[in-house]
Amino acid sequence: MIHDSPKNTTASLISPDIDHHQVSANKPVKLGIMASGNGSNFEVIAQAIADGKINAQIQVLIYNNPEAKAATRADKWGVKAVLLNHRDCKSREKFDGKVAETLKQYDVEFVIMAGWMRLVTQVLIDAFPNRMINIHPSLLPSFKGVRAVEQALAAGVKITGCSVHFVSLEVDSGEILMQAAVPVLPDDTSETLHARIQVQEHRILPMAIALLS
Ligand code: GRF
């Protein structure tokens, strides 16, 4: 478990109730990480494991975009990176079937969607029931789906943030595990706001995973 009190008073933690997820307290949790792009969240997870803050090991990174920088980061950390390109599959279900098969092949117990930019189907949910979490750059249930930071700016909210939640079929709608709040500043662009949200993502995603380990 991470014993790290929040250093930033703009952040708050909510509802870490995970008793029913039955992950062993002793053995490292075997993680599968899914990412489509930059992979900064992948890297903070790898760092938190290296620092002994999470009792886990990363079995595999799955990425769906050949250009994803996440794959380069996985190489750097000695983590196997598997490209599964959704463009090669005829349906979302077939693609998720391949993803599930690969995760099982690598003996994954728990799945972390860290910037996975694909809608999931029941095929994947059935393969890892209550065993998949996602990080989203808003205070859910506000601003679900794509361009969440832009949605928050357009709505004129003064506070937004990020959420770690369990994955369900409806996008960004599963049980919330942890959240952090971030103020919206008067001159914010989507880039500046997203950068501050990511600072908080990098805090709460490892903390949420620590709750599972
Ligand atoms: C994060 O903002 C996450 O909330 C969203 O996609 C972004 C991924 O960032 N789902 P990175 O690829 O981990 O840097």
Boltz pocket constraint, residues with backbone or C-beta under 6 A from the ligand:
constraints:
  - pocket:
      binder: B
      contacts: [[A, 35], [A, 37], [A, 38], [A, 39], [A, 40], [A, 41], [A, 42], [A, 113], [A, 114], [A, 115], [A, 116], [A, 135], [A, 136], [A, 137], [A, 162], [A, 198], [A, 201]]
      max_distance: 6.0
